[in-house]
Amino acid sequence: MDRFYDIMDEAPEARGIRAMHAEDLGPMRQKLFEFMSGWHGGPPLYFQRKDAVCITRAHQPFAIGESERDQWLFCMHRALEDIGVDADLRRMLETPLFRIADFLRNR
């Protein structure tokens, strides 16, 4: 998740979703790591937090359309590639990552 947020912070292609976040990405890095841990079958760290909220509720205040979805996917796909995730595994993750990103669209 660190690489994901580094890309979001640096890449012009992610400018729109970067603007939705606070200047300090530290708390979000941790929350996304914890969410992804459970989403991928590991410990459900995010839902053990006292401040955990439903993922759709957490994103409700933000206007998320196809462009924002695609920016998020750009960062995620590039992060997976940058950290050396095997190409077969990246392909296997494409559909579920798309589904979760598309599910959060609210416009």
C-alpha positions in Angstrom: 0.0 0.0 0.0 3.0 2.3 0.5 3.8 2.1 -3.2 0.2 2.7 -4.1 0.1 5.9 -2.1 3.5 7.0 -3.3 2.2 6.7 -6.9 -1.0 8.6 -6.0 1.1 11.3 -4.4 3.5 11.7 -7.4 1.7 10.8 -10.6 -0.1 13.4 -12.5 -2.5 10.7 -13.7 -3.8 10.4 -10.1 -4.2 14.1 -9.4 -8.0 13.9 -9.0 -8.0 11.2 -6.4 -5.0 12.7 -4.6 -7.0 15.9 -4.1 -9.6 13.8 -2.2 -7.1 13.0 0.5 -5.5 14.9 3.4 -2.0 16.1 2.9 -0.7 13.4 5.3 -1.4 10.1 3.7 -0.1 8.1 6.6 -3.5 7.3 8.2 -4.9 6.2 4.8 -1.9 4.0 4.1 -2.5 2.1 7.3 -6.3 1.9 6.7 -5.9 0.6 3.2 -3.3 -1.9 4.3 -5.6 -3.2 7.0 -8.6 -3.3 4.7 -6.7 -5.2 2.0 -5.4 -7.6 4.6 -8.9 -8.8 5.3 -10.0 -8.5 1.6 -7.3 -10.9 0.6 -8.1 -13.4 3.2 -5.7 -12.3 5.9 -6.6 -11.0 9.3 -9.6 -8.5 9.2 -7.5 -5.8 10.7 -9.6 -2.9 9.4 -12.9 -4.2 10.9 -11.2 -4.7 14.2 -10.6 -0.9 14.4 -13.0 1.1 16.6 -13.3 3.7 13.9 -14.0 1.2 11.1 -16.9 2.1 8.8 -18.5 0.4 5.8 -16.3 1.0 2.7 -19.2 2.6 0.8 -20.0 4.9 3.7 -16.3 6.0 4.0 -16.3 7.0 0.3 -19.8 8.6 0.2 -18.6 12.2 0.8 -16.5 12.1 -2.4 -17.7 12.3 -6.0 -16.4 9.1 -7.5 -17.0 8.4 -11.2 -15.3 6.5 -13.9 -12.3 8.9 -14.0 -11.7 8.5 -10.2 -12.1 4.7 -10.4 -9.6 4.6 -13.3 -7.1 6.7 -11.4 -7.3 4.4 -8.4 -6.9 1.4 -10.7 -3.9 3.1 -12.4 -2.2 3.5 -9.0 -3.0 0.0 -7.9 -1.9 -1.7 -11.1 1.3 0.3 -11.2 2.1 -0.4 -7.6 1.7 -4.1 -8.1 4.0 -4.0 -11.1 6.5 -1.8 -9.3 6.8 -4.1 -6.3 7.3 -7.1 -8.6 4.1 -9.0 -8.3 4.0 -11.8 -10.7 2.2 -11.0 -14.0 -0.1 -14.0 -13.6 -1.2 -12.8 -10.1 -1.6 -9.3 -11.4 -4.0 -10.6 -14.1 -5.8 -12.6 -11.5 -6.4 -9.5 -9.4 -7.6 -7.3 -12.3 -11.2 -8.3 -12.1 -11.7 -8.2 -8.3 -9.8 -4.8 -8.1 -12.0 -3.4 -10.9 -15.1 -4.6 -9.1 -14.3 -3.0 -5.8 -13.3 0.2 -7.5 -16.4 0.3 -9.6 -18.6 -0.5 -6.7 -17.5 2.7 -5.0 -18.7 4.9 -7.9 -21.5 7.2 -6.8 -21.9 9.4 -9.9 
